[in-house]
Amino acid sequence: MISEKKETVKRLLVLSQTYQFLSSSLFEPNEQHLELLNDQEYMDEVGSCLVETGANELSESFDHVKKGLQHSTLDTLLDEYRNTFGSTTVATDCPPYEMYFSGSHIFQQTQDLADISGFYRAFGLEVLKDDTANRWDHVAVELEFLHFLTYKQAYAIENHGDEEQESCLTAKKKFLNAHIGRWIKAFSRAVESKSPSGFYRKAAKLANDFVHFDMQTLGVSADEIQELQDGEPDFLQRLEDKSAAACGSCMDEE
């Protein structure tokens, strides 16, 4: 029993660290992100995590991500990020936000955003209003939330009990089903079309592959959006002063 418990915790920590890496890879880059991605020890740990999953295709995708980082500077990554996703305005042909994928009907957008916010608040994560760069439906924020939930589940197994760890697992399954599991494939395809040979295309592909690997392991399915729909969400202007920081202090809770 003890051995099984340790293996479960180890597997969850592997998944958690990979989600954290994917989140860091898909934020608009800054010096802190680049320093992390250039840390050889950290990258070796992420590579080992993907080997632990037993899925060879994930390790192969990670190798492509590492090659995409070779000779990258903050300026080159910033240029690629903004050319792919937009800068002062969102690139509507390749947006990093769920609302662009989930539909243009304002009622649906309102419901989706409220649901995402509800997930974060349920676990004590603050939804900030002074960080317009990273709204709570940003792909990197959603990946960071999965990192948080997976880590919290591992912590609960070791320190709390079945009820709390089951709460984390249930929330994770629901979030995969209702949110990122629905649009990550369409997002990856949009990035591939916009930036067919760049770093962000490789990072988006790995994110898509990994999310689907985790969903399959958990037995989670989703009504997937296959392609980005044309047009800008009606709700976009109402979002400009509402965003979520990327759960950067999630671990402070513990």
C-alpha positions as CSV (number, residue, x, y, z in Angstrom):
1,M,0.0,0.0,0.0
2,I,2.8,2.4,0.9
3,S,4.7,1.6,-2.3
4,E,1.5,2.1,-4.3
5,K,0.9,5.5,-2.6
6,K,4.5,6.6,-3.4
7,E,4.2,5.6,-7.0
8,T,0.9,7.6,-7.3
9,V,2.5,10.7,-5.8
10,K,5.5,10.3,-8.0
11,R,3.4,10.1,-11.1
12,L,1.4,13.1,-10.1
13,L,4.5,15.2,-9.5
14,V,5.8,14.1,-13.0
15,L,2.5,15.4,-14.5
16,S,2.5,18.6,-12.4
17,Q,6.1,19.5,-13.4
18,T,5.3,19.0,-17.1
19,Y,2.2,21.2,-16.9
20,Q,4.3,23.9,-15.3
21,F,6.9,23.6,-18.1
22,L,4.2,23.9,-20.7
23,S,2.7,26.9,-19.0
24,S,6.1,28.7,-18.8
25,S,6.7,27.9,-22.5
26,L,3.4,29.5,-23.7
27,F,3.4,32.7,-21.7
28,E,4.7,35.8,-23.4
29,P,8.4,35.4,-22.6
30,N,10.3,37.5,-20.1
31,E,13.7,37.1,-18.6
32,Q,12.5,34.8,-15.8
33,H,10.8,32.4,-18.3
34,L,13.9,32.4,-20.6
35,E,16.2,31.7,-17.6
36,L,14.1,28.7,-16.6
37,L,14.0,27.4,-20.2
38,N,17.8,27.8,-20.5
39,D,18.4,26.0,-17.2
40,Q,19.9,22.7,-18.3
41,E,19.2,20.9,-15.0
42,Y,15.5,22.0,-15.1
43,M,15.2,20.9,-18.8
44,D,16.8,17.5,-17.9
45,E,14.2,17.1,-15.2
46,V,11.3,17.9,-17.5
47,G,12.8,15.4,-20.1
48,S,13.0,12.8,-17.4
49,C,9.4,13.4,-16.4
50,L,8.3,12.8,-20.0
51,V,10.3,9.6,-20.1
52,E,8.5,8.5,-16.9
53,T,5.1,8.8,-18.7
54,G,6.2,5.9,-21.0
55,A,4.9,7.8,-24.0
56,N,7.7,8.0,-26.6
57,E,5.9,10.6,-28.7
58,L,6.0,13.0,-25.8
59,S,9.7,12.7,-25.4
60,E,10.1,13.2,-29.2
61,S,8.0,16.3,-29.1
62,F,10.0,17.6,-26.1
63,D,13.2,17.1,-28.1
64,H,11.7,19.3,-30.9
65,V,10.9,22.0,-28.3
66,K,14.5,22.0,-27.0
67,K,15.8,22.4,-30.6
68,G,13.4,25.2,-31.1
69,L,15.0,27.0,-28.1
70,Q,18.6,26.7,-29.5
71,H,20.2,30.1,-30.0
72,S,17.0,31.9,-28.9
73,T,17.2,35.2,-27.1
74,L,14.5,37.1,-25.3
75,D,14.2,39.4,-28.2
76,T,13.8,36.6,-30.8
77,L,11.2,34.8,-28.6
78,L,9.3,38.0,-28.0
79,D,9.2,38.8,-31.7
80,E,8.0,35.2,-32.5
81,Y,5.4,35.3,-29.7
82,R,4.0,38.6,-30.8
83,N,4.1,37.7,-34.5
84,T,2.2,34.5,-33.7
85,F,-0.3,35.6,-31.0
86,G,-0.4,39.4,-31.4
87,S,0.9,42.2,-29.2
88,T,-1.2,45.3,-28.5
89,T,-4.1,43.5,-30.2
90,V,-4.8,39.8,-30.3
91,A,-4.0,37.9,-33.5
92,T,-7.5,36.7,-34.4
93,D,-6.0,34.0,-36.6
94,C,-4.0,32.5,-33.7
95,P,-5.3,33.7,-30.3
96,P,-4.0,32.2,-27.1
97,Y,-7.4,32.7,-25.4
98,E,-10.2,30.1,-25.0
99,M,-13.0,32.6,-25.7
100,Y,-11.9,32.9,-29.3
101,F,-12.5,29.2,-29.7
102,S,-15.6,28.6,-27.7
103,G,-17.9,30.6,-29.8
104,S,-19.1,34.2,-30.5
105,H,-22.4,34.2,-28.6
106,I,-22.1,36.6,-25.7
107,F,-24.2,34.4,-23.3
108,Q,-21.9,31.4,-23.9
109,Q,-18.8,33.5,-23.4
110,T,-20.1,34.9,-20.2
111,Q,-21.0,31.5,-18.9
112,D,-17.6,30.0,-19.9
113,L,-15.6,32.8,-18.3
114,A,-17.7,32.6,-15.1
115,D,-17.1,28.8,-15.0
116,I,-13.3,29.3,-15.4
117,S,-13.2,31.9,-12.7
118,G,-15.3,29.6,-10.5
119,F,-12.7,26.8,-10.8
120,Y,-9.9,29.2,-9.7
121,R,-11.9,30.7,-6.9
122,A,-12.9,27.3,-5.6
123,F,-9.3,26.6,-4.8
124,G,-8.5,30.0,-3.3
125,L,-6.8,31.5,-6.4
126,E,-7.3,35.2,-6.8
127,V,-8.6,36.6,-10.1
128,L,-6.7,39.8,-10.5
129,K,-7.9,42.9,-12.4
130,D,-4.6,44.6,-13.1
131,D,-2.9,42.2,-15.4
132,T,-4.4,42.5,-18.8
133,A,-1.6,40.5,-20.5
134,N,-2.8,37.2,-19.1
135,R,-6.5,36.8,-18.9
136,W,-7.8,33.7,-17.0
137,D,-8.7,32.0,-20.3
138,H,-5.1,32.3,-21.6
139,V,-3.7,28.8,-22.6
140,A,-0.7,29.2,-20.2
141,V,-3.0,30.2,-17.3
142,E,-5.2,27.2,-17.8
143,L,-2.1,24.9,-18.1
144,E,-0.8,26.5,-14.8
145,F,-4.1,25.7,-13.2
146,L,-3.7,22.0,-14.1
147,H,-0.2,22.1,-12.7
148,F,-1.6,23.5,-9.5
149,L,-4.4,20.9,-9.3
150,T,-2.1,18.0,-10.0
151,Y,0.4,19.1,-7.4
152,K,-2.3,19.8,-4.9
153,Q,-3.6,16.3,-5.4
154,A,-0.2,14.8,-4.7
155,Y,0.1,16.9,-1.6
156,A,-3.3,15.8,-0.4
157,I,-2.5,12.2,-0.8
158,E,0.6,12.6,1.4
159,N,-0.8,15.1,3.9
160,H,-4.6,15.1,4.0
161,G,-6.8,12.3,2.8
162,D,-9.1,10.8,0.3
163,E,-11.7,13.6,0.4
164,E,-9.3,16.4,-0.6
165,Q,-7.4,14.5,-3.2
166,E,-10.7,13.3,-4.8
167,S,-11.8,17.0,-4.9
168,C,-8.7,17.9,-6.8
169,L,-9.0,15.0,-9.2
170,T,-12.7,15.7,-9.8
171,A,-12.0,19.4,-10.5
172,K,-9.2,18.4,-12.9
173,K,-11.4,16.0,-14.9
174,K,-14.1,18.6,-15.1
175,F,-11.7,21.4,-16.2
176,L,-10.2,19.1,-18.9
177,N,-13.7,18.2,-20.1
178,A,-15.2,21.7,-20.1
179,H,-12.3,23.9,-21.0
180,I,-8.7,23.2,-22.2
181,G,-9.5,19.7,-23.4
182,R,-12.1,21.2,-25.8
183,W,-9.8,23.8,-27.5
184,I,-6.2,22.8,-27.1
185,K,-6.2,20.8,-30.4
186,A,-7.6,23.8,-32.4
187,F,-5.1,26.1,-30.7
188,S,-2.2,23.8,-31.7
189,R,-3.5,23.7,-35.2
190,A,-3.8,27.5,-35.4
191,V,-0.2,27.9,-34.1
192,E,1.1,25.4,-36.6
193,S,-0.6,27.3,-39.4
194,K,0.7,30.7,-38.2
195,S,4.2,29.6,-37.2
196,P,5.0,26.3,-39.0
197,S,8.6,26.1,-37.9
198,G,8.9,28.2,-34.8
199,F,9.3,27.4,-31.1
200,Y,5.7,28.2,-30.3
201,R,4.5,25.7,-32.8
202,K,6.6,23.0,-31.1
203,A,5.5,24.0,-27.6
204,A,1.8,24.1,-28.7
205,K,2.1,20.6,-30.2
206,L,3.6,19.2,-27.0
207,A,0.9,20.9,-24.9
208,N,-1.8,19.3,-27.1
209,D,-0.1,15.9,-27.0
210,F,0.4,16.0,-23.3
211,V,-3.1,17.2,-22.4
212,H,-4.6,14.4,-24.5
213,F,-2.3,11.9,-22.9
214,D,-3.4,13.0,-19.5
215,M,-7.1,12.9,-20.6
216,Q,-6.7,9.4,-22.0
217,T,-5.1,8.2,-18.7
218,L,-7.9,9.7,-16.7
219,G,-10.6,8.5,-19.0
220,V,-11.7,12.0,-19.8
221,S,-13.3,13.0,-23.1
222,A,-14.3,16.4,-24.4
223,D,-16.5,17.9,-27.1
224,E,-13.5,19.1,-29.0
225,I,-13.3,22.2,-31.2
226,Q,-11.5,21.1,-34.3
227,E,-10.7,24.5,-35.9
228,L,-10.6,28.2,-34.9
229,Q,-13.7,30.0,-35.9
230,D,-13.4,33.3,-37.8
231,G,-14.2,36.5,-36.1
232,E,-13.6,38.2,-32.7
233,P,-15.6,37.3,-29.6
234,D,-18.4,39.7,-28.8
235,F,-17.3,39.7,-25.2
236,L,-13.7,40.7,-25.9
237,Q,-13.9,44.4,-25.0
238,R,-15.5,43.5,-21.7
239,L,-12.5,41.4,-20.8
240,E,-9.8,44.0,-21.3
241,D,-9.7,45.0,-17.6
242,K,-10.3,41.4,-16.3
243,S,-7.5,38.9,-16.1
244,A,-5.8,36.3,-14.0
245,A,-2.2,36.1,-13.1
246,A,-0.8,32.7,-14.0
247,C,-1.2,31.1,-10.6
248,G,2.4,32.1,-10.1
249,S,2.1,31.8,-6.3
250,C,0.0,28.6,-6.3
251,M,2.5,26.7,-4.3
252,D,2.5,29.4,-1.6
253,E,-0.8,28.0,-0.4
254,E,0.8,24.9,0.9
